[in-house]
Amino acid sequence: MNINTMARSKFFSRVFKTVMPVILLISVISFRCKLPGHRGDDPESADSSLKLVASYQLDIEEPSGITFNHDYTACWIVDGHAQRIYKTDLKGNIIEKLHYKGDDIEGIFFRHSDSSLWIAEERSREVVHLNLKGNEIERFYTGIHGSDNKGLEGLAFDDKNTLFVLKEKDPASVFLLDDNFEVLKQYSLNFADDLSDMDFDPTSGNFFILSDESRSVYVWNPAGRLVKKYLLALTKCEGIAVNPVKKKILIVNDALNTLYEYEYK
């Protein structure tokens, strides 16, 4: 080997030793960002856990939706088996059974602007407007397509009285509806295996979205940004209601007929 060849060999050896660690570091960072739970573009979305405060057994066979009243002192809970709606206290004790008898009720939402209830009928793809006694005011067909049991799972109005509805999967999506209750925009959400329910936080402008299969609560906004993810220990969680004043979350589990109270940060 001549002198020039030896010099080139030593040069490339030094370059390899200098550059290779950098390449390996970049590769590890890139790989971690692609792992579930790692979002390199959104450091705020790191997994967190909710603090379980209490749990209450419900006299409701398949609770599939929940919403707070105007001052967070009571709730309405959907019974997916009987297809009825019950007003309850914060421990799930039934206060009143509403008049409405549904077909396939999933989500429920209390709208503060007119003190009324809105529900999602999954199979018929309708949203139904009720008064607080459960008498129907009007209903609207959304035109959202899909198989019967992968339809509307939840709904929520934002602080501008714009309606958002949740589709369970294939694909898991949030739909923004216009004033005629027709689809204006679709947000496909790829961060969860399915979507079970949603609620709106007027203090932040974010939505809290529940996933049964992913065992998580996601904080998301219509700008398309995942703000935070909270982990749950249970599957079959089907309904969520958020009290942003006291930082409390109520979740109903339809397999265990149980109401869970959590605190969040």
C-alpha positions as CSV (number, residue, x, y, z in Angstrom):
1,M,0.0,0.0,0.0
2,N,1.5,3.4,-1.0
3,I,1.5,6.5,1.1
4,N,-1.4,8.2,-0.7
5,T,-3.6,5.1,-0.2
6,M,-2.8,4.9,3.5
7,A,-3.6,8.5,4.0
8,R,-6.9,8.2,2.3
9,S,-7.7,5.1,4.4
10,K,-6.9,7.0,7.6
11,F,-9.0,10.0,6.5
12,F,-12.1,7.9,5.7
13,S,-11.7,6.0,9.0
14,R,-11.7,9.3,10.9
15,V,-14.8,10.5,9.0
16,F,-16.6,7.2,9.7
17,K,-15.9,7.4,13.4
18,T,-17.1,11.0,13.6
19,V,-20.2,10.8,11.5
20,M,-21.6,7.3,12.4
21,P,-22.6,8.2,16.0
22,V,-24.5,11.2,14.6
23,I,-26.3,9.0,12.1
24,L,-27.2,6.5,14.8
25,L,-28.6,9.2,17.1
26,I,-30.7,10.6,14.3
27,S,-32.1,7.2,13.5
28,V,-33.0,6.4,17.1
29,I,-34.8,9.8,17.5
30,S,-36.7,9.2,14.2
31,F,-37.7,5.7,15.3
32,R,-39.0,6.8,18.7
33,C,-41.1,9.6,17.1
34,K,-42.8,6.9,15.0
35,L,-43.7,4.7,18.0
36,P,-47.2,4.8,19.4
37,G,-47.4,7.5,22.0
38,H,-44.5,9.5,20.6
39,R,-45.4,12.6,18.5
40,G,-42.3,14.4,17.5
41,D,-44.3,17.3,16.2
42,D,-46.4,17.7,19.3
43,P,-44.5,17.5,22.7
44,E,-47.7,18.4,24.6
45,S,-49.4,15.1,23.7
46,A,-47.4,12.9,26.0
47,D,-49.4,10.2,27.8
48,S,-50.8,11.1,31.2
49,S,-53.0,9.3,33.6
50,L,-56.3,10.5,35.1
51,K,-56.7,10.3,38.8
52,L,-59.6,8.1,39.8
53,V,-61.6,9.8,42.6
54,A,-64.7,7.4,42.9
55,S,-66.8,4.9,41.1
56,Y,-70.6,4.3,41.4
57,Q,-72.7,1.3,40.4
58,L,-75.5,2.4,38.1
59,D,-79.1,1.1,37.9
60,I,-78.8,1.6,34.2
61,E,-78.1,-1.6,32.1
62,E,-75.9,-0.2,29.3
63,P,-74.8,3.4,29.9
64,S,-73.6,4.7,26.5
65,G,-73.6,8.4,26.9
66,I,-73.4,11.1,29.5
67,T,-73.6,14.9,29.8
68,F,-73.6,17.5,32.6
69,N,-76.5,20.0,33.2
70,H,-76.0,23.8,33.2
71,D,-74.2,24.1,36.5
72,Y,-72.5,20.7,36.7
73,T,-74.8,19.5,39.6
74,A,-76.5,16.7,37.7
75,C,-76.2,14.6,34.6
76,W,-78.2,12.9,31.9
77,I,-77.2,9.3,31.1
78,V,-78.3,7.3,28.1
79,D,-79.4,3.7,28.6
80,G,-78.4,1.8,25.5
81,H,-80.4,-1.3,26.4
82,A,-83.7,0.3,27.3
83,Q,-83.1,3.2,24.9
84,R,-84.1,5.7,27.5
85,I,-82.5,8.8,29.0
86,Y,-82.2,9.3,32.8
87,K,-81.4,12.4,34.7
88,T,-79.2,11.5,37.6
89,D,-77.2,13.1,40.5
90,L,-73.4,13.1,40.3
91,K,-73.3,9.6,41.8
92,G,-75.5,8.2,39.1
93,N,-78.7,7.9,41.3
94,I,-81.7,8.3,39.0
95,I,-83.8,11.4,39.5
96,E,-86.0,11.3,36.5
97,K,-86.8,9.2,33.4
98,L,-87.3,11.3,30.3
99,H,-90.1,10.8,27.8
100,Y,-88.0,10.0,24.8
101,K,-87.7,6.4,23.6
102,G,-84.9,5.9,21.2
103,D,-83.9,3.4,18.5
104,D,-80.2,3.3,18.8
105,I,-79.1,6.2,21.1
106,E,-75.4,6.7,21.6
107,G,-74.3,10.2,22.4
108,I,-76.0,13.0,24.4
109,F,-75.1,16.7,24.8
110,F,-76.6,19.5,26.9
111,R,-76.5,22.8,24.9
112,H,-76.1,25.7,27.2
113,S,-77.4,28.4,24.8
114,D,-81.0,27.2,25.0
115,S,-80.9,24.6,27.8
116,S,-81.8,21.7,25.6
117,L,-80.6,18.2,24.9
118,W,-79.2,16.7,21.7
119,I,-78.7,13.0,21.0
120,A,-77.1,10.9,18.3
121,E,-79.1,8.0,16.8
122,E,-76.3,5.7,15.5
123,R,-78.0,3.6,12.9
124,S,-80.4,6.2,11.4
125,R,-77.5,8.8,11.3
126,E,-79.8,11.4,12.9
127,V,-79.3,14.0,15.5
128,V,-82.4,14.7,17.6
129,H,-83.2,17.9,19.5
130,L,-85.1,17.4,22.8
131,N,-86.4,19.6,25.6
132,L,-85.4,18.8,29.2
133,K,-88.4,16.5,29.6
134,G,-87.4,14.4,26.7
135,N,-90.0,15.7,24.3
136,E,-88.8,15.8,20.7
137,I,-88.4,19.2,19.1
138,E,-86.9,18.3,15.8
139,R,-84.5,15.8,14.1
140,F,-82.1,16.0,11.3
141,Y,-80.5,13.4,9.0
142,T,-76.7,13.9,8.7
143,G,-76.1,11.9,5.6
144,I,-73.0,10.3,7.1
145,H,-72.4,6.9,5.5
146,G,-71.1,3.6,6.9
147,S,-72.3,0.3,8.3
148,D,-75.1,0.3,10.9
149,N,-73.0,-0.3,14.0
150,K,-70.2,2.0,13.0
151,G,-72.1,5.2,12.8
152,L,-72.7,8.2,15.1
153,E,-71.3,7.7,18.6
154,G,-71.2,11.2,20.0
155,L,-71.9,14.9,19.4
156,A,-71.1,18.3,20.9
157,F,-71.6,22.0,20.2
158,D,-68.8,24.4,20.5
159,D,-69.1,27.9,22.0
160,K,-70.3,29.3,18.6
161,N,-73.1,26.8,18.5
162,T,-71.5,24.8,15.8
163,L,-72.3,21.1,15.9
164,F,-69.6,18.4,15.7
165,V,-70.5,14.7,15.5
166,L,-68.4,11.7,16.0
167,K,-68.2,8.6,13.8
168,E,-66.9,5.4,15.5
169,K,-64.6,4.0,12.8
170,D,-64.0,3.1,9.1
171,P,-62.7,5.8,9.3
172,A,-62.8,7.2,12.8
173,S,-63.9,10.8,12.2
174,V,-65.3,14.0,13.5
175,F,-67.7,15.8,11.2
176,L,-68.4,19.6,11.3
177,L,-72.0,20.2,10.3
178,D,-73.4,23.5,8.9
179,D,-76.6,25.3,9.9
180,N,-78.7,22.8,7.8
181,F,-77.0,19.9,9.6
182,E,-75.2,18.8,6.5
183,V,-71.5,17.8,6.5
184,L,-69.3,20.8,6.0
185,K,-66.0,19.2,6.9
186,Q,-64.6,15.8,7.9
187,Y,-61.6,15.3,10.2
188,S,-60.2,11.8,10.0
189,L,-58.6,11.0,13.3
190,N,-55.8,8.4,13.1
191,F,-54.6,8.6,16.7
192,A,-57.3,6.1,18.1
193,D,-58.6,2.7,17.2
194,D,-62.2,3.9,17.6
195,L,-64.1,6.9,18.9
196,S,-66.8,6.4,21.6
197,D,-67.9,9.9,22.7
198,M,-67.0,13.5,22.9
199,D,-67.5,16.7,25.0
200,F,-66.5,20.3,24.6
201,D,-64.5,22.5,27.0
202,P,-65.5,26.1,26.5
203,T,-62.6,27.4,28.6
204,S,-60.0,26.1,26.2
205,G,-61.9,25.6,22.9
206,N,-60.8,21.9,22.9
207,F,-62.8,18.7,22.6
208,F,-62.3,15.7,24.9
209,I,-62.7,12.5,22.8
210,L,-63.1,9.1,24.4
211,S,-61.8,5.8,22.8
212,D,-63.0,2.5,24.1
213,E,-60.6,0.3,22.2
214,S,-57.6,2.6,22.7
215,R,-58.5,3.0,26.4
216,S,-57.8,6.7,26.3
217,V,-59.2,10.2,26.5
218,Y,-57.8,12.6,23.8
219,V,-57.8,16.4,24.0
220,W,-58.2,17.6,20.4
221,N,-59.1,20.9,18.7
222,P,-60.6,21.6,15.2
223,A,-57.3,23.0,14.0
224,G,-56.4,19.3,13.8
225,R,-54.0,19.3,16.7
226,L,-53.8,16.6,19.4
227,V,-53.1,18.5,22.6
228,K,-53.0,15.7,25.1
229,K,-53.7,12.0,25.8
230,Y,-54.9,10.5,29.0
231,L,-54.7,6.7,29.6
232,L,-57.5,4.6,31.0
233,A,-57.3,1.2,32.7
234,L,-60.6,-0.1,31.3
235,T,-62.1,-0.9,28.0
236,K,-65.8,-0.5,27.2
237,C,-65.9,3.1,28.3
238,E,-68.6,4.6,26.2
239,G,-69.6,8.1,27.5
240,I,-67.7,11.2,28.7
241,A,-68.7,14.4,30.4
242,V,-66.2,17.2,31.3
243,N,-66.4,19.8,34.1
244,P,-63.7,22.3,33.2
245,V,-64.3,24.4,36.3
246,K,-63.5,21.7,38.8
247,K,-61.2,19.7,36.4
248,K,-63.4,16.6,36.7
249,I,-64.3,14.0,34.1
250,L,-67.2,11.5,34.4
251,I,-67.0,8.4,32.3
252,V,-69.6,5.6,32.0
253,N,-68.7,2.0,31.3
254,D,-71.5,0.0,29.6
255,A,-70.0,-3.5,30.4
256,L,-69.7,-2.8,34.1
257,N,-72.7,-0.5,34.5
258,T,-70.5,1.9,36.4
259,L,-69.9,5.7,36.6
260,Y,-66.3,6.7,37.1
261,E,-65.2,10.1,38.4
262,Y,-61.7,11.3,37.5
263,E,-59.6,14.4,38.1
264,Y,-57.4,15.8,35.3
265,K,-54.7,18.4,34.9
